[in-house]
C-alpha cells in the first residue's frame, strides 16, 4: 500500500464514552471482578435468607458484590466526566483529531499536540466493535472510531499493523 489513510473526527462526549467502554472492556481484571462480584452477591443474598447466622457478613458480601459488578460502569462514567470537564476548561481536549497512517508510521494532531510514531514503537493493537485501539504502552492508547474510516481502510490498517509485527492484543 503506497497511499496514506487519513482519519479525521471531532472528539466529543459520545466518543469518549465509546473509547472508555472498549478500553475497560478489554481489561481482564474487570471480567474477573464481575465474576467475583456476582458470586459474592449471590452468597450474600443466600446469607440474608438464613444460610449465615451473621447478617452483617451477608450485607458486606452484597455490598462488595455490587461494588465489583458496577466498578467498570463507575470508572467509565468518572473518566468521561473528567475528560468532558477538562474539555470545557481546555478546548484542546475536545476538538478535532487528525491521523495520517502509512506503512512506516502514524502521524497526526490530537488534543493540540503534533505527534509521529513508527510502528515498531507500538505495544499492540485491538480491533474492537466501536473502533481500533492502538496501544503505545498498556495505558497509552490512540483510538480510531469505526465511523471515521471505511471497512477497507480498517482492513488496510490492520494489515499494516500485521506487516510491522505489531501484536494483536485480542488474541492475548
C-alpha positions in Angstrom: 0.0 0.0 0.0 1.6 3.2 -1.1 -1.3 5.6 -0.3 -1.9 7.2 3.0 -5.0 6.8 5.1 -6.4 10.0 6.6 -8.6 9.8 9.7 -10.4 12.9 10.9 -13.0 13.2 13.6 -14.4 15.5 16.2 -13.7 14.4 19.8 -16.9 14.7 21.9 -18.5 13.1 24.9 -20.0 10.2 22.9 -16.6 9.2 21.5 -15.0 9.5 25.0 -17.7 7.1 26.3 -17.2 4.6 23.4 -13.4 4.7 24.0 -13.6 4.1 27.7 -16.2 1.4 27.3 -14.0 -0.6 24.9 -10.8 0.3 26.9 -12.2 -1.1 30.2 -14.0 -4.0 28.5 -10.6 -5.3 27.3 -9.2 -5.4 30.8 -9.3 -9.0 32.1 -9.3 -7.7 35.7 -12.8 -6.3 35.2 -14.1 -9.5 33.8 -12.8 -11.4 36.8 -14.1 -8.7 39.2 -17.5 -9.1 37.6 -17.5 -12.9 38.2 -16.3 -12.5 41.8 -18.8 -9.8 42.4 -21.7 -11.9 41.1 -20.6 -14.8 43.3 -20.3 -12.6 46.3 -23.7 -11.0 45.7 -25.3 -14.4 45.4 -23.7 -15.7 48.6 -24.7 -12.5 50.4 -28.4 -12.9 49.4 -28.2 -16.6 50.5 -26.8 -15.3 53.8 -29.7 -12.9 54.3 -32.1 -15.8 53.5 -30.7 -17.7 56.6 -27.7 -19.6 55.4 -25.4 -17.4 57.6 -26.0 -16.6 61.2 -24.5 -13.1 60.8 -26.5 -10.7 58.6 -23.7 -8.1 58.8 -21.5 -10.6 56.9 -24.2 -11.2 54.3 -24.7 -7.4 53.8 -21.0 -6.9 53.5 -20.8 -9.6 50.8 -23.7 -8.0 48.9 -22.0 -4.6 49.1 -18.7 -6.0 47.9 -20.5 -7.9 45.1 -22.4 -4.8 43.9 -19.1 -2.8 44.0 -17.4 -5.4 41.9 -20.2 -5.7 39.4 -20.6 -1.9 38.9 -17.0 -0.9 39.2 -16.4 -0.7 35.4 -19.5 1.4 34.8 -18.4 3.8 37.6 -14.9 4.1 36.2 -16.2 4.8 32.7 -18.6 7.5 33.9 -15.9 9.0 36.1 -13.3 9.0 33.2 -15.9 10.5 30.7 -16.9 13.2 33.2 -13.3 14.1 33.8 -12.5 14.3 30.1 -15.6 16.4 29.4 -14.8 18.7 32.3 -11.2 19.0 31.1 -12.6 19.8 27.6 -14.7 22.7 28.9 -11.7 24.2 30.6 -9.3 23.4 27.7 -10.6 23.4 24.2 -7.8 21.2 23.0 -9.2 18.2 24.9 -12.4 18.3 23.0 -11.8 19.1 19.4 -10.6 17.7 16.1 -8.3 14.7 15.8 -6.3 14.1 12.6 -4.3 10.9 11.9 -2.3 10.1 8.8 -1.4 6.4 8.6 1.1 4.8 6.1 3.3 1.7 6.1 6.1 3.4 8.1 4.3 5.4 10.8 1.3 7.2 12.1 1.4 11.0 12.4 -1.2 13.5 13.4 -2.6 16.1 15.7 -4.5 15.1 18.8 -5.6 17.5 21.5 -3.5 20.2 20.0 -0.3 18.2 20.0 1.6 17.0 16.9 3.0 13.5 17.1 4.7 10.9 15.0 5.2 7.3 16.0 6.9 4.5 14.0 5.0 1.2 14.1 7.9 -0.6 16.0 7.2 1.7 19.0 3.7 0.3 19.4 2.9 -2.2 22.2 -0.1 -3.7 20.3 -3.5 -3.1 18.8 -7.0 -4.3 19.5 -9.7 -4.4 16.8 -12.9 -3.9 18.8 -16.6 -3.3 17.8 -16.6 0.5 18.2 -13.1 1.1 16.8 -9.5 0.3 16.6 -7.3 0.8 19.6 -3.5 1.4 19.1 -1.5 0.9 22.3 1.8 2.7 22.6 2.0 1.3 26.2 -0.5 -0.6 28.2 -2.2 2.6 29.3 -1.4 4.9 26.3 -3.9 4.5 23.5 -4.8 6.0 20.2 -8.5 5.4 19.3 -9.8 5.3 15.7 -13.7 5.1 15.8 -15.3 2.8 13.2 -17.5 5.6 11.8 -14.4 7.6 10.8 -13.0 5.0 8.4 -14.4 2.6 5.9 -14.2 -1.2 6.3 -11.5 -1.5 3.6 -9.4 1.3 5.3 -9.7 -0.6 8.6 -8.5 -3.8 7.0 -5.6 -1.9 5.4 -4.6 -0.5 8.8 -4.8 -4.0 10.4 -2.7 -5.3 7.5 -0.1 -2.6 8.1 0.0 -3.5 11.8 0.4 -7.2 11.0 3.2 -6.5 8.4 5.0 -4.4 11.0 4.6 -7.2 13.6 2.5 -5.1 16.0 1.0 -7.6 18.4 -2.8 -8.3 18.2 -3.9 -7.9 21.8 -7.3 -9.5 21.1 -5.6 -12.9 20.9 -3.8 -12.4 24.2 
